[in-house]
Amino acid sequence: MTHRRFAAGAGLALAAVLTLTACGGSGSGNSGGDSSADGSTTITMAGWDLAKTPEFNALAEGFNAQSDDVKIEVVEYPSGDDYVTAMTTDIAAGTASDIVMMKQNTDFIRFSGDDLLLDVSDVADGLDPQTGALDVYQTDDGQTLAVPFRNDFWVVYYNKDLFDQAGVEYPDGSWTWDDYQETAQALKDGGLPDGAYPVYQHTWQSTVQGFAQAQTPGADILSGDFDYLEPYYERALAMQDEGLQQTFGTATTGSLHHSSEFGRQRAAMVPMGTWFSSQLLTQIADGEADEFAWGIAPVPQYDDSTTGLDNTPVTIGGPTGMAINARIDEAKVEAAKEFLAYAAGEEGAQVLAGLGLSPALVNDTTLEAMLAVDGMPQDDLSAFALSTAEVKQENPVDPNIAQIQTILSALHTEVMPGAASVDQAISTAESRVANEIQD
């Protein structure tokens, strides 16, 4: 679990956003002793979807601008689940990039065994203690095999213009899930444009299971007891039935996406990770999304004990980390560690914040940089939502988590379209965990 709480600074400093240039290649790195014509050491770093994911080139450009003897070169890998497959293949072949990305915690479980990654405990020890998710990449024997540079978590994005049109008050940080449902009903009753819904809930299992797991007292995904999911699914199904959000079937068969549903004002609210801010800003700038007033609020809470601006809302999230390929040339290790310290430290955090992304290190300075990005909301609640949260890991680091999540994915795709009752699907999932994993 990561607990982050910082106060928003009074002034907002303008953040300089780096000019990005695409670099890198086909997804086949080189762990050899590369050196440039000027004698500098070249470190290759994995990245994906570089045209739409700016942080890799931005971090490389920022580091290269202040380093005379080390240069970072971004190597483009496939995105999505294909990243792990491609990286695994390259590691086995000895052609992987020097710096390996931990896209999600399940990646860390896969790569942390068999001496594939170097111990970077010395880098982690030198980072600001406020850096979120520092403990996620620690092993039982005391090694730290990666450091987080991003730490995204879930919030609620809302369209202020649609709230105004329906005559509904904006979120104020005090919502439970019941308040969220009641607000969605008020939006519907108040009148939204044709084709617009109060909520868009994406098809991922995270949108139901993640919050239930993080917020319900005593919930433990590794236990195989999933009764805590029931009220969250009952609410999601009720909101579908009442026309407060698109049905799961419509979202699936229509290949709907949160970015277009919110960006084209077909949804007044969307629960989504903080990574969406940068994506939304880019889409608005490119004309792929409408221009409208929007804000960010904490996700609704299990009960009122964690609501309000005097409390810390509980949400789900997870870091993106950097590790060093164990097959890196020994002469390049210190240079690679230098870049990890930059990316996960204050300077790298400023680069990410200047893109509207949530770095692992969030303090007054990085928060101001995030809010200063052109187009970001400037209201106090958005600042609170971006800086104040108890972030619980959606996927705890455990050898069984991938298999459990596969079982829970089947539960999700049965319950949401109504193919199975909530009780029936939970019972089936519990039996599968007991028979396929625990036994």
C-alpha positions as a printed Julia matrix, in Angstrom:
439×3 Matrix{Float64}:
   0.0     0.0     0.0
   1.19    3.53   -0.68
  -0.06    6.43    1.35
   0.45    9.83   -0.24
  -0.85   13.1     1.11
   0.5    16.52    0.25
  -0.92   20.03    0.43
  -1.38   21.96   -2.79
   0.88   24.99   -3.06
  -0.69   28.4    -3.33
   1.07   29.45   -6.53
   1.3    27.54   -9.77
   4.62   27.58  -11.56
   4.59   27.16  -15.32
   6.09   23.79  -16.25
   8.25   23.55  -19.33
   7.17   20.64  -21.5
   9.99   19.06  -23.42
   9.88   18.88  -27.19
   9.66   15.2   -27.97
  11.36   13.39  -30.79
  10.85    9.76  -31.59
  13.91    7.61  -31.14
  14.44    3.92  -30.73
  13.94    1.01  -32.98
  12.11   -2.18  -33.63
  11.95   -3.62  -30.15
  15.28   -5.44  -30.19
  17.65   -3.85  -27.73
  21.36   -4.28  -27.21
  23.01   -5.02  -23.89
  26.52   -4.68  -25.27
  29.07   -2.0   -24.44
  27.81    0.69  -26.79
  29.51    4.06  -26.95
  28.75    7.05  -29.13
  31.1     8.85  -31.49
  31.7    11.48  -28.79
  32.81    8.82  -26.32
  29.62    8.84  -24.25
  28.01    5.64  -23.02
  24.7     4.7   -24.63
  22.03    3.08  -22.47
  19.02    1.57  -24.21
  15.63    1.88  -22.52
  12.42    0.02  -23.37
   9.29    1.98  -24.23
   6.02    1.35  -26.05
   3.54    3.19  -28.22
   5.92    6.16  -28.39
   3.59    8.29  -30.53
   0.95    8.29  -27.78
   3.08    7.64  -24.68
   5.37   10.64  -24.37
   7.12    9.98  -21.08
   9.83    7.66  -22.42
  11.23   10.12  -24.93
  10.65   13.0   -22.51
  12.72   11.36  -19.77
  15.45   10.44  -22.27
  15.56   13.98  -23.69
  15.63   15.52  -20.23
  18.45   13.3   -19.03
  20.47   13.64  -22.21
  20.27   17.43  -22.0
  22.07   17.46  -18.66
  24.49   14.56  -19.17
  27.72   14.77  -21.15
  28.9    11.18  -20.84
  25.71    9.08  -20.78
  23.03    9.03  -23.48
  19.67    7.29  -23.26
  18.23    5.73  -26.41
  14.59    4.61  -26.39
  13.81    1.26  -28.01
  10.17    0.8   -28.97
   8.49   -2.42  -27.9
   4.92   -3.55  -28.61
   2.26   -2.21  -26.28
  -0.32   -4.08  -24.23
   0.23   -7.69  -23.28
   2.6    -8.09  -26.23
   5.21   -6.06  -24.35
   5.83   -8.86  -21.85
   6.07  -11.47  -24.6
   8.54   -9.41  -26.62
  10.64   -8.48  -23.6
  10.73  -12.07  -22.36
  11.91  -13.22  -25.78
  14.63  -10.56  -25.94
  15.88  -11.27  -22.43
  16.2   -14.96  -23.27
  18.03  -14.09  -26.49
  20.34  -11.59  -24.81
  19.07   -8.72  -26.97
  16.82   -6.92  -24.48
  17.27   -3.24  -23.7
  19.57   -2.26  -20.84
  16.64   -0.79  -18.91
  13.55   -2.98  -18.61
  10.15   -1.53  -17.78
   7.83   -3.0   -15.16
   4.56   -2.07  -16.82
   2.5    -3.64  -14.03
   3.14   -5.7   -10.93
   2.54   -8.98  -12.72
   5.47   -8.08  -14.99
   7.68   -7.76  -11.93
   6.66  -11.21  -10.73
   7.59  -12.61  -14.12
  10.94  -10.85  -14.49
  12.17  -10.85  -10.89
  13.1   -14.54  -10.85
  16.04  -16.37  -12.43
  18.47  -13.48  -11.86
  17.11  -11.5   -14.8
  17.35   -8.11  -13.05
  20.11   -6.35  -11.13
  19.76   -5.31   -7.51
  19.25   -1.53   -7.46
  18.83   -1.14   -3.7
  21.45    1.62   -3.7
  19.34    3.66   -6.13
  16.17    3.1    -4.11
  17.93    4.06   -0.88
  18.88    7.41   -2.41
  15.36    8.38   -3.46
  13.08   10.76   -1.59
  11.19    8.79    1.1
   7.98   10.41   -0.19
   8.31    8.42   -3.42
   5.25    6.2    -3.73
   5.36    2.42   -4.13
   9.03    2.08   -3.19
   8.35   -1.19   -1.4
   6.58   -2.88   -4.32
   9.78   -4.05   -5.99
  11.48   -5.48   -2.92
  12.15   -9.2    -2.73
  12.0   -11.46    0.32
  15.8   -11.57    0.51
  16.05   -7.78    0.84
  16.91   -6.82   -2.74
  15.2    -4.04   -4.68
  15.0    -5.01   -8.33
  13.28   -1.92   -9.76
  12.37    1.65   -8.83
   9.01    3.34   -9.55
   8.98    6.46  -11.71
   5.21    6.7   -12.18
   2.51    5.83   -9.68
  -0.93    6.14  -11.22
  -4.13    5.79   -9.24
  -7.83    6.02   -9.93
  -9.94    9.16   -9.68
 -13.21   10.38  -11.22
 -13.11   12.69  -14.23
 -16.24   14.79  -14.64
 -17.6    17.19  -17.24
 -18.49   20.49  -15.58
 -20.46   21.69  -18.6
 -22.76   18.65  -18.51
 -23.2    19.03  -14.75
 -24.18   22.67  -15.31
 -26.6    21.72  -18.08
 -28.34   19.2   -15.81
 -28.32   21.61  -12.85
 -26.34   19.21  -10.66
 -23.7    20.3    -8.16
 -20.09   19.31   -8.84
 -18.38   16.64   -6.74
 -17.07   17.98   -3.43
 -14.94   15.09   -2.2
 -17.61   13.76    0.16
 -19.11   11.04   -2.03
 -19.74    7.46   -1.04
 -20.79    5.05   -3.79
 -24.41    5.67   -2.88
 -23.86    9.42   -3.43
 -22.23    8.62   -6.77
 -25.26    6.6    -7.89
 -27.66    9.3    -6.68
 -25.69   11.96   -8.57
 -25.82    9.86  -11.72
 -29.59    9.65  -11.34
 -29.79   13.43  -10.82
 -27.81   13.97  -14.02
 -30.19   11.75  -15.94
 -33.24   13.44  -14.44
 -31.81   16.91  -15.02
 -31.37   16.32  -18.72
 -28.27   15.44  -20.72
 -27.76   15.73  -24.49
 -29.13   12.91  -26.62
 -26.78    9.94  -26.54
 -25.04   11.07  -23.35
 -25.03    9.03  -20.16
 -24.28   10.12  -16.59
 -21.44    7.58  -16.35
 -19.17    5.6   -18.59
 -17.83    2.53  -16.8
 -15.18    0.82  -18.85
 -15.25   -2.94  -19.36
 -12.16   -3.7   -17.25
 -12.72   -5.77  -14.13
 -10.79   -3.09  -12.23
 -13.79   -0.76  -12.43
 -15.68   -3.0   -10.01
 -13.3    -5.46   -8.41
 -10.43   -3.08   -7.76
 -12.45   -0.68   -5.63
 -14.19   -3.51   -3.76
 -10.85   -5.06   -2.95
  -9.2    -1.81   -1.86
 -12.03   -0.28    0.15
 -13.88   -3.16    1.82
 -12.58   -3.81    5.35
 -10.86   -7.19    5.51
 -10.98   -7.86    1.76
  -8.06   -9.96    0.56
  -7.86  -11.03   -3.07
  -5.31  -13.73   -2.22
  -7.63  -15.4     0.28
 -10.0   -16.83   -2.31
 -12.99  -15.35   -0.47
 -14.79  -12.94   -2.8
 -18.01  -12.1    -0.97
 -16.8    -8.5    -0.72
 -17.48   -8.11   -4.46
 -21.24   -8.54   -4.14
 -22.4    -4.99   -3.25
 -20.13   -3.44   -5.87
 -21.51   -5.68   -8.6
 -25.09   -5.22   -7.47
 -24.62   -1.45   -7.75
 -22.99   -1.66  -11.19
 -25.82   -3.85  -12.48
 -28.44   -1.53  -11.02
 -26.84    1.47  -12.74
 -26.95   -0.41  -16.03
 -30.59   -1.34  -15.52
 -31.52    2.26  -14.68
 -29.82    3.63  -17.79
 -27.2     5.52  -15.8
 -24.35    3.98  -17.8
 -23.89    2.01  -20.99
 -24.41   -1.71  -20.59
 -21.4    -3.98  -20.53
 -22.64   -5.66  -23.7
 -22.91   -2.36  -25.57
 -19.47   -1.23  -24.41
 -17.95   -4.55  -25.43
 -19.62   -5.15  -28.78
 -19.32   -1.47  -29.72
 -15.63   -1.36  -28.73
 -16.35    1.74  -26.69
 -13.44    3.46  -24.98
 -13.29    5.78  -22.01
 -11.31    8.4   -23.92
 -13.86    8.85  -26.69
 -16.93    8.5   -24.45
 -15.7    11.21  -22.1
 -13.81   13.23  -24.71
 -16.82   13.47  -27.02
 -19.09   14.33  -24.07
 -21.09   11.13  -24.2
 -20.48   10.62  -20.46
 -20.59   13.15  -17.65
 -18.35   11.06  -15.38
 -15.75    8.36  -15.88
 -13.7     6.59  -13.19
 -10.2     6.23  -14.61
  -6.51    6.31  -13.73
  -4.55    9.55  -13.49
  -2.81    8.67  -16.76
  -5.99    9.82  -18.51
  -5.19   13.51  -17.89
  -2.32   13.55  -20.35
  -4.28   11.51  -22.87
  -7.29   13.83  -22.67
  -5.15   16.96  -23.07
  -3.49   15.48  -26.15
  -6.81   14.5   -27.69
  -8.28   17.97  -27.12
  -5.21   19.59  -28.68
  -5.44   17.25  -31.7
  -9.17   17.8   -32.14
  -9.95   14.2   -31.23
 -11.92   15.38  -28.18
 -14.24   18.32  -27.61
 -13.21   21.37  -25.64
 -15.14   21.6   -22.38
 -14.62   22.38  -18.71
 -13.64   19.32  -16.7
 -12.42   18.46  -13.26
 -11.04   15.62  -11.16
 -12.52   14.23   -7.95
 -11.55   11.4    -5.6
 -13.24    8.09   -6.31
 -16.37    7.43   -4.22
 -15.72    5.67   -0.93
 -16.98    2.58    0.9
 -18.37    4.75    3.71
 -18.01    8.31    5.0
 -15.02    7.5     7.24
 -12.68    8.3     4.32
 -14.67   11.06    2.61
 -14.22   14.82    2.86
 -11.2    17.04    2.44
 -10.04   16.33    6.0
  -9.69   12.61    5.3
  -7.66   10.5     2.89
  -9.7     8.7     0.2
  -8.84    5.07   -0.54
  -8.29    4.09   -4.15
  -6.48    1.58   -6.35
  -3.37    2.07   -8.4
   0.0     0.78   -9.26
   3.46    1.95  -10.24
   5.39    1.76  -13.47
   8.95    0.86  -12.67
  12.4     0.7   -14.19
  14.84   -2.17  -13.76
  18.27   -2.98  -15.14
  18.77   -6.01  -17.34
  21.14   -8.37  -15.54
  22.94   -9.02  -18.84
  23.97   -5.39  -19.23
  27.66   -4.78  -19.87
  29.33   -4.31  -16.49
  30.9    -1.06  -17.65
  27.43    0.42  -18.17
  25.86   -0.45  -14.82
  26.66    2.79  -13.03
  25.45    4.85  -15.99
  22.16    2.93  -16.0
  21.77    3.48  -12.25
  22.41    7.19  -12.78
  19.47    7.33  -15.16
  17.2     5.36  -12.81
  17.98    7.85  -10.04
  17.13   10.71  -12.41
  13.87    9.21  -13.67
  12.58    8.27  -10.2
  13.88   11.43   -8.54
  12.86   15.06   -8.44
  14.06   15.92  -11.96
  12.28   13.02  -13.62
   9.16   13.75  -11.59
   9.16   17.31  -12.93
   9.36   16.01  -16.5
   6.4    13.67  -15.98
   4.37   16.27  -14.11
   4.97   18.68  -16.99
   3.17   16.19  -19.22
   0.19   16.0   -16.87
   1.26   12.55  -15.63
   1.43   11.39  -12.03
   5.03   10.69  -11.02
   5.97    8.37   -8.19
   7.27   11.39   -6.31
   4.45   13.84   -5.67
   5.18   16.91   -3.56
   4.22   20.56   -3.71
   6.6    21.22   -6.6
   5.52   18.36   -8.81
   1.85   18.97   -8.02
   2.2    22.6    -9.1
   3.85   21.44  -12.31
   0.98   19.03  -13.04
  -1.67   21.68  -12.46
   0.27   24.25  -14.5
   0.06   22.21  -17.7
  -2.11   24.09  -20.2
  -5.64   22.74  -20.06
  -5.41   21.03  -16.67
  -8.21   21.92  -14.21
  -7.27   24.57  -11.66
  -9.87   24.01   -8.94
  -9.0    22.98   -5.39
 -10.76   19.62   -5.55
  -8.72   18.56   -8.59
  -5.54   19.47   -6.72
  -6.74   17.5    -3.7
  -7.66   14.47   -5.81
  -4.25   14.4    -7.5
  -2.28   14.76   -4.29
  -4.23   13.0    -1.56
  -4.92    9.28   -1.62
  -4.22    6.01    0.08
  -3.25    3.98   -2.95
  -3.66    0.23   -2.6
  -2.1    -2.11   -5.1
  -4.66   -3.66   -7.43
  -2.3    -6.55   -8.09
  -0.28   -7.45   -5.01
   3.07   -9.02   -5.78
   2.35  -12.73   -5.41
   3.06  -15.77   -7.63
  -0.66  -16.63   -7.76
  -2.04  -13.18   -8.6
  -2.1   -13.66  -12.38
  -4.07  -16.9   -12.1
  -6.48  -15.39   -9.56
  -7.06  -12.38  -11.8
  -7.83  -14.71  -14.72
 -10.48  -16.43  -12.61
 -11.91  -13.07  -11.52
 -11.93  -11.89  -15.13
 -14.23  -14.79  -15.96
 -16.47  -13.76  -13.05
 -16.63  -10.21  -14.39
 -17.52  -11.21  -17.94
 -20.27  -13.49  -16.65
 -21.86  -11.07  -14.18
 -21.84   -7.79  -16.1
 -23.83   -9.01  -19.14
 -26.15  -11.04  -16.89
 -24.93  -14.49  -17.93
 -24.66  -15.51  -14.26
 -25.98  -14.14  -11.0
 -23.53  -12.41   -8.68
 -23.82  -15.13   -6.06
 -23.4   -17.9    -8.6
 -20.33  -16.31  -10.22
 -18.68  -15.63   -6.85
 -19.26  -19.22   -5.75
 -17.74  -20.5    -9.0
 -14.69  -18.25   -8.65
 -14.13  -19.31   -5.04
 -14.33  -22.97   -6.01
 -11.87  -22.49   -8.85
  -9.33  -20.76   -6.59
  -9.69  -23.52   -4.02
  -9.32  -26.32   -6.58
  -6.84  -24.8    -9.05
  -4.58  -22.85   -6.72
  -4.98  -23.51   -3.02
  -5.13  -27.31   -3.33
